[in-house]
Amino acid sequence: MRPFLLVFTALTLMALAFWAYRENYATQSALRETQQLQTEVAQLREALTLQKAEWAYLNRPDRLHDLVALNFERLPLLPLEPGQFQAVADLAMPPPPPSMIDRPLDLAPLDVQGILSEEDPL
Amino acid sequence: MIRAPLRPLARILQARAKGENPDVIERENLRLRAEATRDRARARAEGRLVILGFAFFCAFSVIGLRMGVLASTEPVEPKAASSGAEILTLRSDIVDRNGRLLATNMVTSALYAHPRQMIDPARVAAELTVIFPDMNAEDLQRRFTDGRSFMWLRRKLSPEQVQAVHDIGDPGLLFGPREMRLYPNGRMAAHVLGGASFGAEGVNAAEVIGTAGIEKALDRRLRDPALAATPLRLSLDLTIQAATTEILQAGMAIMNAPGATAILMDAHTGEVISLVSLPDFDPNDRPANPTSGDPADSPLFNRAMQGVYELGSAFKIFAAAQAMELGLVNKDTMVNSNAPLVWGKFRIREFKDKNYGTLSVRDIIVLSSNVGSAKLGLMIGGERQQAFLKSLGFFDATSLELIEAARAKPLIPARWPEIVTITSSYGHGMSASPMHLAAGYAAIANGGVTVTPTLLKRDRVPEGTRVLSPAVARTSIDMLRGVVTDGTASFGEVEGYEVAGKTGTANKPRKGGGYYEDKNINTFAAMFPASDPKYVLVVTLYEPVDTSGTQPHRTAGWTTVPVAAEIIRRVAPLLGLRPIEPLAQDVLVPAGN
């Protein structure tokens, strides 16, 4: 019994050492990966800030004003006027959809195939 | 355990036989027993001490070993610590009330030189002047070769410039990372934002500090690492700010005014929606503070806050409102307004030496009678007048979150004789900024409860103090509405928005004392719509002249009021205010039972 226990303990110890060795390297590579990702996140954040700044710069009121003036012929944009407020009732509603049937109905009896169900279809 | 008997019979009998005292034996035995007990206790205590000493020894060894390990290893930051936005941005962004960017940070480079490591200083100096035309090649070469080991060349470089400097290819030219403040909208809201520059500078980093405006006033908040990722949200609306600036700029040009300011404020929350002061500047390239001349002529001068002047007749409504609040008059009370009013050595006159005779309180406001207001002021009395103006905030600097606000205190006479009571009732003799006036009008528009102006978007409005009863505030608004419909501000009518307001024309004070006859500071303080005031607008033009007619007009009614009306016409729809339909007079409304 005793030798068996000794061998078993030794084997367990070796297995644990192997596990700890692998864990150590796995941890180190995970840390390296985290650092890489963090650097990438930082770079992307920096790029995002720059793009936000550029977006704000391109949308600055002065430039939009000039662009509207330059393209007045194509998009006649004018400042918002008080008269542009309207009641919902005054809004032009879309015209009623055109009728699907645009020729006189053929009133001849139709042949209908199928079975009339007793049950309520709804 | 069998204990040894204290009185062993054999020895007792022996002792008795010898005629000795047997008690001696008992005492002897007792002594021996006590000694044995003592020895056992000592041994146990010694054992305990050894164990305790060993434990202490172990604990101190562990601490000592740990200290040794810490001292002998390289310091390394724990790698797994998360890095968020706070590490990247040192200063939080500033956005407007809708989240549009007003100020942000950009990563750039600073250029410095190690002249001793330079291979060819002459060539470097020549090539640097090609990239930066304002540098002087000879000067640079002299400084590169005078033996210094370090010098700054540029604080901020554009990416193109960085590349060009790289292309010089000299090891003595080095770059340091920099985070610079960027204002993408250029001149927009320049006086609010102020500007930023570098504080303590090192090769690897530089501190960005605010130099003026909200950047300086809220510097601590903007630099707080815990709040770096949360942008600072202002109450300004960029669209409305842009529209106001555009119209004010055009109005300033038409009215030949060298300066102008406009404040648009939410009458109920005190949020400043737009604050324009012209001329303005570009905060990205903030000009240096003026060292000579009048600081008020510099574009850095924030007229809305720092322009502390006598604001004139716009103050009359405060006298009228207070007189009504105190129950001294109502809007129809007739007041003897015969001009001129002689008070000691002073003569109070009307505009163009008119004489209105006896006027109702409403007409004093509508026709802007100095004498009538003076009479109201005298009825109120100096002490009560001071207390009222103080409660409206005219005696203290405004609470606005700008560094300039705290420094721009109103000019209040030290003593308050009756002549000051008279002049203050029509806006002379004491000076305040347009922002003070806006806060005062907001109190009337808010139904008589004061509001605290702010530049930050508010979620919760701090409770103000009631200075006027709702009924008096209502009557005051109706009187101001009368000024526009049949008084001095007739150009202020904007269809659908029921503008109510009061003009103010004051002569500009001379540097040495006295006033300029032909230089005015014209103010129009307005609120709209009159039936339920939501916004307060104060427009001030400095030294305007309307030259469109045959003779020049310098009063507020001719100069500032049309500009203010145009601002309201343009801005009110942007604020989402629907024009109010004029009520048809002949429609009978059936009474509900």
HADDOCK unambig.tbl for C-alpha pairs under 7 A between the chains (distance, minus, plus):
assign (segid A and resid 31 and name CA) (segid B and resid 79 and name CA) 6.60 0.50 0.50
assign (segid A and resid 31 and name CA) (segid B and resid 80 and name CA) 6.44 0.50 0.50
assign (segid A and resid 38 and name CA) (segid B and resid 83 and name CA) 6.68 0.50 0.50
assign (segid A and resid 42 and name CA) (segid B and resid 88 and name CA) 6.76 0.50 0.50
assign (segid A and resid 50 and name CA) (segid B and resid 106 and name CA) 6.28 0.50 0.50
assign (segid A and resid 53 and name CA) (segid B and resid 104 and name CA) 6.76 0.50 0.50
assign (segid A and resid 53 and name CA) (segid B and resid 184 and name CA) 6.34 0.50 0.50
assign (segid A and resid 56 and name CA) (segid B and resid 101 and name CA) 6.09 0.50 0.50
assign (segid A and resid 56 and name CA) (segid B and resid 184 and name CA) 5.83 0.50 0.50
assign (segid A and resid 57 and name CA) (segid B and resid 184 and name CA) 4.50 0.50 0.50
assign (segid A and resid 57 and name CA) (segid B and resid 185 and name CA) 6.04 0.50 0.50
assign (segid A and resid 60 and name CA) (segid B and resid 184 and name CA) 6.92 0.50 0.50
assign (segid A and resid 60 and name CA) (segid B and resid 185 and name CA) 5.02 0.50 0.50
assign (segid A and resid 61 and name CA) (segid B and resid 242 and name CA) 6.29 0.50 0.50
assign (segid A and resid 80 and name CA) (segid B and resid 570 and name CA) 6.99 0.50 0.50
assign (segid A and resid 80 and name CA) (segid B and resid 573 and name CA) 6.48 0.50 0.50
assign (segid A and resid 81 and name CA) (segid B and resid 570 and name CA) 6.80 0.50 0.50
assign (segid A and resid 81 and name CA) (segid B and resid 573 and name CA) 6.47 0.50 0.50
assign (segid A and resid 82 and name CA) (segid B and resid 573 and name CA) 5.55 0.50 0.50
assign (segid A and resid 82 and name CA) (segid B and resid 579 and name CA) 6.07 0.50 0.50
assign (segid A and resid 85 and name CA) (segid B and resid 578 and name CA) 6.29 0.50 0.50
